[in-house]
């Protein structure tokens, strides 16, 4: 199983970016997926998460600015980030919790994509 994240880059404060993450490989079903981020010198933190059945949860710091969405048919999630702030600068990681073909629950991480917001 692989998670391929894309869409990061350099943007000015107030700008927008859209991240994508595609899950590929041999598995039974994805249960939930999400985005985390890690800034230099800080611990990795949850940004947003979306289960397969719908609904979502967000970090307080991004509520009202970020929107997570999911395309189950494509095994893809997106993170629309608007009104970006310099404190959003971090490496963003995609995460998926899924059931393997043997119905074992496993956790996978993507390689990370850099988001840099200049002031």
Secondary structure, DSSP 8 states (H G I E B T S, - for coil): -EEEEE--EEEETT--EEEEEEEESS-SEEEEEEEEEE-TTS--EEEEEEETTS--EE-GGGTTTEEEEEEGGGTEEEEEE-S--GGG-EEEEEEEEEE-TT--EEEEE---EEEEEE-
